[in-house]
């Protein structure tokens, strides 16, 4: 445990060195690189009044992954700039539940294979077409990490009876993976047990992956997972800055699996 923060700092230093060496790729209209293919998707053939569904898709090459809003020890979160859009009042981007990528001294959170970030878009004027445009900065990692940028745009006409597009089903599949509070809050709890935080999750089936976001000054290691009957228990070693106490603190818990997408805040008992 004494080396946890040292490992995190070393991993971060390696990433910083790579980025200084490579530099950030210049923005371009192309949506394909060796490691990732990017595409803006419309959920319908047009838009009317009220928010409408769109998506930003990333297809990721085998052996590579990209990052979640919380990248972890050594990654960096994607950045989305919608300022070049036209007739757009707001873009509400949703984050599907991520995966954990654990390596010695380094844990990161993100996506492999494919991810679609669902977008709920609101037009300023529902009687006019929308141009959805994004400048997207991201990173993809394998044995090395590579930064990239892409500029994408999509025109969406006005339609009183817009029909679903073939891409709509794909966007909605990832929309269903947005983590939320469980219907029964009692199935998830957090308690302090010496140098470990124990998360208990009452559920059947395979144990989902756990990601913990704590207050500033806490570092959480890879969970050890065990099952006792109908309860899954995660024992998570942690370190804290001097003078910081975890008991009574609030932690955000994200559970991610094929049939699970949970995000909940719990006070540590």
Secondary structure, DSSP 8 states (H G I E B T S, - for coil): -TTHHHHHHHHHHHHHHHHHHH------S--B-SSEEEEEEESBSSB-SS-EEEEEEEEE-TT-BEEEEEEESS----EEE-TT-BSEEEEEE--B--EEEEETTEEEEEESSEEEEEEEEEES-TTS-EEEEEEEEEEEESSSEEEEEEEEEEEE-B-TT--B-TTHHHHHHHHTTB-B--SSGGGEEEEEETTEEEEEEE--SS--EEEEE-STTEEE---EEEEETTEEEEEEEEEE-TT---TT-EEEEEEEETTEEEEEEEE--
